[in-house]
Amino acid sequence: MSAAARMQRSRLEIISRGNAADSASPPLLFVHGGWHGAWCWDQGFLERVAGQDFEVHAMSLRGHGESAGREHLRRTRVRDFVDDIEEVADSLPSPPVVIGHSMGGFLTQKLMERRRLRGAVLLASMPPDGVGEFLGRLLRTDPVGVLQANLTLRLTSVISTPDRVRRLFFSARTPDEEVELIASRLGDEAFLAYLDMVFADLCEPATGTPVLVLGAERDAIFPVETTRRIAAAYATKAMIFPDMAHDMMLEPGWESVADTIVDWVRAGCRQRSARVA
């Protein structure tokens, strides 16, 4: 597969980089979080990982990025998104390690309920019990945004300004112009899937898949204690990156996150000691 190839498999956008035909390493499949798309991995992260002899693929879930399904997004369920990941994983030459960020981490855990994966990286992930705890905090910090979201059945109100985007996703170290650019690229999210992740379709932590749990010290969505709770659910320890906020693939220092994932996969997706902030 040629480097920097962008393709459409079925209805889903996939950005692919690297050619590891002669490598013993598995392909890596990156799954974005809420409001994002495959583009969030393609700001340097994919290139760095592919440059270390990996075949990498970043997908956009239905209704996100350049994937089809935007007109049905409001009615899309968690199980539909998991179907998307499964479809792309099955289309790859060999079983991938799946890297899920935020909501993508929750969906990766739901996929682990269906099948044993070669490996899973949960990056600033939503916990198995869903988004309820974060929603409670958001009601205190942005009640107007939450009220608008529930009245309109659209989740764009909570990410409608660069200030809101910075509070949720970025640290003070990220330049304003970068936050504004990301804010302009964010889209709506699936309202029924949001309800699934509040109470209707939560995770039952599955055994059998090697799991790496990575978190950010300054994550305003899923803080350190949540990340450690996720790790405990999978009988491992969380690795926490200091001075980093939620969008760990875009924040200053993202290179260390990419290299940590590469090292773990190369080591056979085995348990490793945690670095705690």
C-alpha atoms as one frame of an Amber mdcrd trajectory, in Angstrom:
protein
   0.000   0.000   0.000   1.455   3.363  -0.964   2.303   5.921   1.675  -0.208
   8.683   2.304  -2.940   6.812   0.440  -6.504   7.969   1.093  -9.219   5.526
   0.110 -12.873   4.725   0.488 -13.671   1.162   1.553 -17.393   0.749   1.273
 -18.836   3.958   2.742 -16.090   4.629   5.285 -13.174   7.023   4.923  -9.786
   5.508   5.726  -6.471   7.355   5.681  -3.618   4.882   5.256   0.107   5.414
   5.451   3.162   3.201   5.333   3.975  -0.117   3.762   5.000  -2.848   6.183
   4.684  -5.820   3.835   8.042  -7.194   4.985   7.532  -6.295   8.652   6.518
  -8.674  11.421   4.540  -5.852  13.014   0.733  -5.932  12.815  -1.201  -3.126
  11.137  -2.490  -0.406  13.431  -6.059   0.894  13.228  -6.762   4.310  14.786
 -10.308   5.213  15.878 -11.156   8.834  16.688 -13.275  10.208  19.499 -16.474
  12.234  19.560 -16.858  15.146  17.127 -13.534  14.245  15.438 -12.665  12.242
  12.319  -9.726  10.386  10.810  -8.119  13.766  10.121  -7.163  14.180  13.806
  -4.518  11.444  13.450  -3.180  12.873  10.197  -1.465  15.941  11.645   1.862
  14.160  12.109   0.881  11.186  14.278   0.295   8.709  11.437   3.438   9.807
   9.639   5.594   9.286  12.707   4.242   5.797  13.377   4.399   4.774   9.705
   8.006   5.987   9.608   8.849   3.298  12.156   7.936   0.489   9.744   4.243
   0.209  10.515   1.230   0.074   8.249  -1.283   2.491   9.801  -4.923   3.222
   9.076  -7.128   5.950  10.561 -10.846   5.562   9.952 -13.756   7.954  10.141
 -16.837   6.427  11.723 -20.086   6.805   9.785 -21.285  10.416   9.791 -17.789
  11.728  10.585 -15.008  13.127   8.428 -15.521  12.062   4.805 -17.532   8.947
   5.641 -21.115   8.551   4.495 -24.011   8.610   6.943 -24.120  12.213   8.112
 -27.836  12.417   7.344 -28.496   9.510   9.720 -26.024  10.505  12.417 -28.597
  11.523  15.007 -30.100   8.009  14.905 -26.785   6.123  14.896 -26.160   3.784
  17.828 -23.002   2.553  19.541 -23.452  -0.858  17.921 -23.391   0.790  14.484
 -20.044   2.428  15.197 -18.656  -0.899  16.459 -19.844  -2.480  13.208 -17.789
   0.142  11.339 -14.610  -0.684  13.247 -15.176  -4.396  12.747 -15.696  -3.889
   9.003 -12.447  -1.979   8.595 -10.475  -4.370  10.814 -11.707  -7.319   8.759
 -10.669  -5.582   5.529  -7.006  -5.331   6.551  -4.429  -7.935   5.483  -4.026
  -9.215   9.051  -5.723  -8.537  12.406  -4.782  -5.056  13.634  -3.957  -3.544
  16.980  -6.798  -1.065  17.569  -6.036   2.341  19.074  -9.151   4.145  20.318
  -9.213   7.721  21.570 -11.946   8.967  23.933 -15.255   7.701  22.513 -13.152
   5.567  20.174 -11.689   3.926  23.275 -15.193   3.060  24.484 -16.050   1.614
  21.062 -12.820  -0.406  21.123 -13.905  -1.882  24.454 -17.284  -2.755  22.936
 -15.454  -4.489  20.068 -13.459  -6.434  22.675 -16.792  -7.773  23.957 -17.375
  -9.293  20.513 -13.911 -10.676  19.813 -10.402 -10.994  21.134  -8.134  -8.397
  19.509  -4.442  -8.614  18.768  -4.029  -5.650  21.081  -5.926  -2.535  22.158
  -4.658   0.901  23.159  -7.143   3.001  25.151  -6.006   6.596  24.741  -7.672
   9.213  26.992 -10.543   6.755  26.844 -14.093   6.857  28.023 -14.466   4.300
  30.857 -16.541   1.107  30.593 -19.379   2.742  32.552 -19.725   5.441  29.938
 -19.951   9.194  29.846 -22.227   9.827  32.815 -19.505  11.098  35.149 -18.234
  13.560  32.537 -21.786  14.706  31.809 -22.220  15.530  35.489 -19.104  17.729
  35.429 -20.183  19.369  32.172 -23.552  20.250  33.682 -21.670  22.246  36.307
 -19.194  23.952  33.950 -21.379  24.468  30.848 -25.064  24.021  31.771 -26.232
  26.133  28.818 -24.358  23.988  26.323 -25.755  20.774  27.816 -29.311  22.187
  27.898 -29.071  23.249  24.245 -27.746  19.818  23.286 -30.652  18.025  24.932
 -33.292  20.417  23.574 -32.029  20.280  20.000 -30.815  16.639  20.017 -27.531
  17.985  18.625 -24.239  17.812  20.522 -22.486  20.679  18.737 -23.491  23.226
  21.392 -20.836  21.980  23.840 -18.029  22.458  21.245 -19.502  25.536  19.516
 -16.693  28.018  20.306 -12.894  27.841  20.422 -13.052  28.576  24.166 -15.267
  25.523  24.722 -12.994  23.413  22.516  -9.911  24.486  24.461 -11.519  23.753
  27.831 -12.441  20.241  26.763  -9.562  19.149  24.546  -6.433  21.284  24.924
  -3.972  22.635  27.447  -2.729  26.208  27.634   0.375  25.091  25.727  -1.552
  24.641  22.477  -1.523  27.863  20.404  -4.831  29.662  19.854  -4.593  29.339
  16.088  -4.333  25.546  16.351  -7.341  25.377  18.677  -9.341  27.545  16.270
  -8.391  25.314  13.333  -9.443  22.155  15.171 -12.668  23.824  16.326 -13.517
  24.579  12.688 -13.150  20.892  11.757 -15.242  19.353  14.538 -18.672  18.005
  13.618 -21.866  16.888  15.290 -22.138  13.644  17.241 -24.703  10.835  17.324
 -27.384  11.654  19.872 -28.673   8.087  20.310 -25.106   6.818  20.679 -24.628
   9.491  23.356 -27.635   8.071  25.213 -26.166   4.581  24.792 -22.975   5.826
  26.438 -24.887   7.451  29.303 -26.935   4.391  30.302 -28.262   2.202  27.482
 -25.264   0.256  26.124 -22.356   0.291  28.564 -19.288  -1.977  28.533 -18.614
  -5.199  30.326 -14.781  -5.337  30.462 -13.656  -8.330  28.414 -10.595 -10.460
  29.068  -8.232 -11.960  26.531  -7.026  -8.843  24.691  -3.709  -7.222  25.717
  -4.528  -3.627  26.705  -2.387  -0.497  27.019  -4.054   2.385  28.875  -2.669
   5.891  28.307  -3.963   9.072  29.890  -3.257  12.784  30.182  -2.542  14.602
  33.418  -4.669  17.636  32.458  -7.529  15.820  30.766 -10.733  17.772  31.453
 -12.979  15.017  30.083 -11.567  11.797  31.543  -9.183  12.733  34.362  -6.347
  10.679  35.790  -8.505   8.867  38.337 -10.834   7.724  35.548  -7.902   6.499
  33.458  -6.559   4.519  36.419  -9.994   3.005  36.950 -10.056   1.869  33.315
  -6.632   0.266  33.728  -7.777  -1.561  36.871 -10.781  -2.938  34.978  -8.343
  -4.591  32.554  -5.871  -5.724  35.220  -3.126  -3.357  34.109  -1.646   0.028
  35.071  -2.200   3.355  33.381   0.612   5.401  31.901  -0.013   9.116  32.465
   1.589  11.822  30.327   2.340  14.992  32.330   1.154  18.456  31.253  -0.992
  17.025  28.466  -4.723  17.465  27.848  -7.371  15.284  26.216  -6.443  15.424
  22.514  -3.215  13.498  23.016  -2.598  13.041  19.276  -2.625  16.826  18.746
  -1.268  18.269  21.988   2.385  19.366  22.310   4.329  16.217  23.175   2.211
  13.925  20.986   5.435  12.384  19.634   6.030  10.642  22.969   2.532   9.182
  22.834   3.133   7.815  19.335   6.493   6.323  20.335   4.990   4.681  23.432
   2.389   2.926  21.300   5.065   1.784  18.833   7.266   0.444  21.643   4.379
  -1.479  23.196   3.329  -3.102  19.947   6.925  -4.011  19.090   7.289  -5.599
  22.517   4.412  -7.918  21.671   1.662  -5.870  23.373   2.912  -6.970  26.783
   2.338  -5.348  30.148   4.821  -2.624  30.953   5.428  -0.395  33.961   3.514
   2.847  34.210   4.904   6.350  34.253   2.793   8.353  36.666   2.489  12.134
  36.651
